[in-house]
Amino acid sequence: MVDSETFRQIALSFPETSEQPHFEKTSFRVTNKIFATLDVKNNRGCLMLSEIDQSVFCAYDKAVIYPVPNKWGKRGATFVELKNVRKSMLQDAMLQAYKKINAKSSKKSKLKI
């Protein structure tokens, strides 16, 4: 089990990450692009994974991590139930989300990671 403060600490541990409001949630961004959101009210996070990473993590257990049930889910948006996820799994999944968003931003600015 992971609490919202642990989610926040993991997200902010990545270089150049900022925390900003995003509607009724908190977003975590790198180069102003969201890689994770935190919904404290529902005790759930959302990660922006690649389709491949989403399929790998979601294969573990749909009670822990699963695609958002709409068009965003088809684009990699993935819910993480904080009450069910192990910290190590959350760290691994969040790192992949961070890398995906950071890589996209780096390609646009022609920087290498």
FIPAKE-892265 format. One record per residue (C-alpha): residue number from 1; chain; residue in one letter; x, y, z. Coordinates in steps of 0.001 Angstrom, whole numbers, plus 524288, in hexadecimal, padded with zeros to 5 digits. Example, Ala and Ser with C-alpha at 12.3 -4.5 7.8 and 13.67 -1.06 7.14 Angstrom:
BEGIN
{i: 1; ch: A; aa: a; x: 8300C; y: 7EE6C; z: 81E78}
{i: 2; ch: A; aa: s; x: 83566; y: 7FBDC; z: 81BE4}
END
This chain:
BEGIN
{i: 1; ch: A; aa: m; x: 80000; y: 80000; z: 80000}
{i: 2; ch: A; aa: v; x: 8046D; y: 80DB0; z: 7FC9F}
{i: 3; ch: A; aa: d; x: 7FEFE; y: 81A61; z: 801F8}
{i: 4; ch: A; aa: s; x: 7FD90; y: 8272B; z: 7FA9E}
{i: 5; ch: A; aa: e; x: 809AA; y: 82D16; z: 800FF}
{i: 6; ch: A; aa: t; x: 81206; y: 821A3; z: 7FC65}
{i: 7; ch: A; aa: f; x: 80C7D; y: 82330; z: 7EE9A}
{i: 8; ch: A; aa: r; x: 8101A; y: 8319F; z: 7EF27}
{i: 9; ch: A; aa: q; x: 81DE6; y: 82ECA; z: 7F422}
{i: 10; ch: A; aa: i; x: 8206B; y: 824DB; z: 7E961}
{i: 11; ch: A; aa: a; x: 81B8E; y: 82E25; z: 7DED3}
{i: 12; ch: A; aa: l; x: 823A7; y: 83983; z: 7E3D9}
{i: 13; ch: A; aa: s; x: 82FED; y: 83114; z: 7E4B3}
{i: 14; ch: A; aa: f; x: 831AA; y: 831C0; z: 7D5DF}
{i: 15; ch: A; aa: p; x: 83A26; y: 83CC3; z: 7D070}
{i: 16; ch: A; aa: e; x: 8336B; y: 84984; z: 7CCC1}
{i: 17; ch: A; aa: t; x: 825F8; y: 844E1; z: 7D143}
{i: 18; ch: A; aa: s; x: 81C2E; y: 84F0C; z: 7D597}
{i: 19; ch: A; aa: e; x: 80F5C; y: 84D8E; z: 7DCE5}
{i: 20; ch: A; aa: q; x: 803B1; y: 8556C; z: 7D80C}
{i: 21; ch: A; aa: p; x: 7F4ED; y: 85534; z: 7D98B}
{i: 22; ch: A; aa: h; x: 7ED6F; y: 84E4F; z: 7CEBD}
{i: 23; ch: A; aa: f; x: 7DECD; y: 85015; z: 7D04C}
{i: 24; ch: A; aa: e; x: 7DB5A; y: 8495D; z: 7DD45}
{i: 25; ch: A; aa: k; x: 7E801; y: 84170; z: 7DD07}
{i: 26; ch: A; aa: t; x: 7F67D; y: 843EE; z: 7DE84}
{i: 27; ch: A; aa: s; x: 7FF24; y: 8422B; z: 7D29C}
{i: 28; ch: A; aa: f; x: 80D8C; y: 83F06; z: 7D1BB}
{i: 29; ch: A; aa: r; x: 8146F; y: 84458; z: 7C5D0}
{i: 30; ch: A; aa: v; x: 82169; y: 84471; z: 7BEFA}
{i: 31; ch: A; aa: t; x: 8239F; y: 84F04; z: 7B4AE}
{i: 32; ch: A; aa: n; x: 8159D; y: 85334; z: 7B799}
{i: 33; ch: A; aa: k; x: 8100D; y: 84614; z: 7B2E4}
{i: 34; ch: A; aa: i; x: 8084B; y: 83D89; z: 7BC4C}
{i: 35; ch: A; aa: f; x: 80D9B; y: 82FFD; z: 7BF28}
{i: 36; ch: A; aa: a; x: 8057F; y: 82D48; z: 7CB5E}
{i: 37; ch: A; aa: t; x: 7F9B3; y: 83262; z: 7D2BB}
{i: 38; ch: A; aa: l; x: 7F553; y: 83001; z: 7E09C}
{i: 39; ch: A; aa: d; x: 7E714; y: 82F38; z: 7E4A4}
{i: 40; ch: A; aa: v; x: 7E7A4; y: 82FC5; z: 7F38B}
{i: 41; ch: A; aa: k; x: 7D8D4; y: 82F11; z: 7F4F7}
{i: 42; ch: A; aa: n; x: 7D82A; y: 821E1; z: 7EDE9}
{i: 43; ch: A; aa: n; x: 7E57F; y: 81D17; z: 7F2B5}
{i: 44; ch: A; aa: r; x: 7E9D8; y: 81AE0; z: 7E4B3}
{i: 45; ch: A; aa: g; x: 7F4AD; y: 81F1E; z: 7DBC5}
{i: 46; ch: A; aa: c; x: 7F518; y: 81FBA; z: 7CD10}
{i: 47; ch: A; aa: l; x: 80159; y: 81D97; z: 7C4F6}
{i: 48; ch: A; aa: m; x: 8038E; y: 82099; z: 7B69E}
{i: 49; ch: A; aa: l; x: 809F9; y: 81415; z: 7B1D7}
{i: 50; ch: A; aa: s; x: 80D80; y: 80F68; z: 7A44B}
{i: 51; ch: A; aa: e; x: 80444; y: 80528; z: 79EC5}
{i: 52; ch: A; aa: i; x: 80E8E; y: 7FAA2; z: 7A0F6}
{i: 53; ch: A; aa: d; x: 81170; y: 7FEB1; z: 7AEFB}
{i: 54; ch: A; aa: q; x: 802E1; y: 7FF92; z: 7B1B3}
{i: 55; ch: A; aa: s; x: 800A7; y: 7F1A9; z: 7ACEF}
{i: 56; ch: A; aa: v; x: 80C08; y: 7EC8D; z: 7B512}
{i: 57; ch: A; aa: f; x: 807FF; y: 7F31E; z: 7C1CC}
{i: 58; ch: A; aa: c; x: 7F97C; y: 7F06E; z: 7BFF7}
{i: 59; ch: A; aa: a; x: 7FC2C; y: 7E1F1; z: 7BE00}
{i: 60; ch: A; aa: y; x: 7FFE6; y: 7E12A; z: 7CC66}
{i: 61; ch: A; aa: d; x: 7F28A; y: 7E358; z: 7D2B1}
{i: 62; ch: A; aa: k; x: 7E70C; y: 7EBB9; z: 7CE2F}
{i: 63; ch: A; aa: a; x: 7E3ED; y: 7EECF; z: 7DC74}
{i: 64; ch: A; aa: v; x: 7F114; y: 7F5C1; z: 7DD55}
{i: 65; ch: A; aa: i; x: 7F3AA; y: 7FC26; z: 7D02F}
{i: 66; ch: A; aa: y; x: 7EAC0; y: 7FD4B; z: 7C463}
{i: 67; ch: A; aa: p; x: 7E808; y: 805EB; z: 7B87F}
{i: 68; ch: A; aa: v; x: 7DF43; y: 811B6; z: 7BA32}
{i: 69; ch: A; aa: p; x: 7D266; y: 80D33; z: 7B422}
{i: 70; ch: A; aa: n; x: 7D180; y: 81732; z: 7A915}
{i: 71; ch: A; aa: k; x: 7D95F; y: 81CAD; z: 79DB4}
{i: 72; ch: A; aa: w; x: 7E401; y: 82119; z: 7A729}
{i: 73; ch: A; aa: g; x: 7E5C1; y: 812F9; z: 7AB56}
{i: 74; ch: A; aa: k; x: 7E83B; y: 80F2F; z: 79D2F}
{i: 75; ch: A; aa: r; x: 7F2E3; y: 81999; z: 79D0B}
{i: 76; ch: A; aa: g; x: 7F9B5; y: 81404; z: 7A90A}
{i: 77; ch: A; aa: a; x: 7F2B1; y: 81A9F; z: 7B469}
{i: 78; ch: A; aa: t; x: 7F327; y: 8107A; z: 7BF34}
{i: 79; ch: A; aa: f; x: 7ECB4; y: 81096; z: 7CC93}
{i: 80; ch: A; aa: v; x: 7F446; y: 80BCD; z: 7D871}
{i: 81; ch: A; aa: e; x: 7EC93; y: 8083E; z: 7E4A5}
{i: 82; ch: A; aa: l; x: 7F543; y: 80D12; z: 7EFAD}
{i: 83; ch: A; aa: k; x: 7EF2D; y: 8041F; z: 7F9D8}
{i: 84; ch: A; aa: n; x: 7F322; y: 7F835; z: 7F1B0}
{i: 85; ch: A; aa: v; x: 80023; y: 7FBA1; z: 7EB6C}
{i: 86; ch: A; aa: r; x: 80D89; y: 7F83C; z: 7F0C6}
{i: 87; ch: A; aa: k; x: 816DF; y: 803AB; z: 7F1C1}
{i: 88; ch: A; aa: s; x: 820E6; y: 7FCDE; z: 7E904}
{i: 89; ch: A; aa: m; x: 816CE; y: 7FAD0; z: 7DE39}
{i: 90; ch: A; aa: l; x: 8125C; y: 808F3; z: 7DF0C}
{i: 91; ch: A; aa: q; x: 82072; y: 80D9F; z: 7DE2E}
{i: 92; ch: A; aa: d; x: 822F1; y: 80523; z: 7D22D}
{i: 93; ch: A; aa: a; x: 81670; y: 80953; z: 7CB4B}
{i: 94; ch: A; aa: m; x: 81848; y: 817A3; z: 7CE8A}
{i: 95; ch: A; aa: l; x: 82645; y: 81755; z: 7C98C}
{i: 96; ch: A; aa: q; x: 82149; y: 81225; z: 7BC81}
{i: 97; ch: A; aa: a; x: 816F6; y: 81CEC; z: 7BBE3}
{i: 98; ch: A; aa: y; x: 8213E; y: 8272D; z: 7BF03}
{i: 99; ch: A; aa: k; x: 82A8B; y: 821CA; z: 7B4A2}
{i: 100; ch: A; aa: k; x: 81FBA; y: 8218A; z: 7AA63}
{i: 101; ch: A; aa: i; x: 81C0C; y: 82FCF; z: 7AC7A}
{i: 102; ch: A; aa: n; x: 82A19; y: 8345A; z: 7AE2D}
{i: 103; ch: A; aa: a; x: 82E5A; y: 82D40; z: 7A1BE}
{i: 104; ch: A; aa: k; x: 82369; y: 83393; z: 799D0}
{i: 105; ch: A; aa: s; x: 82743; y: 840FC; z: 79ECA}
{i: 106; ch: A; aa: s; x: 835AC; y: 83E77; z: 79C61}
{i: 107; ch: A; aa: k; x: 8331F; y: 83A59; z: 78E4C}
{i: 108; ch: A; aa: k; x: 82B7B; y: 846C5; z: 78BD0}
{i: 109; ch: A; aa: s; x: 83687; y: 84F11; z: 79121}
{i: 110; ch: A; aa: k; x: 840CF; y: 8462A; z: 78ACE}
{i: 111; ch: A; aa: l; x: 84736; y: 84334; z: 797D7}
{i: 112; ch: A; aa: k; x: 84C14; y: 835B6; z: 79B89}
{i: 113; ch: A; aa: i; x: 848BE; y: 82EE5; z: 7A83A}
END
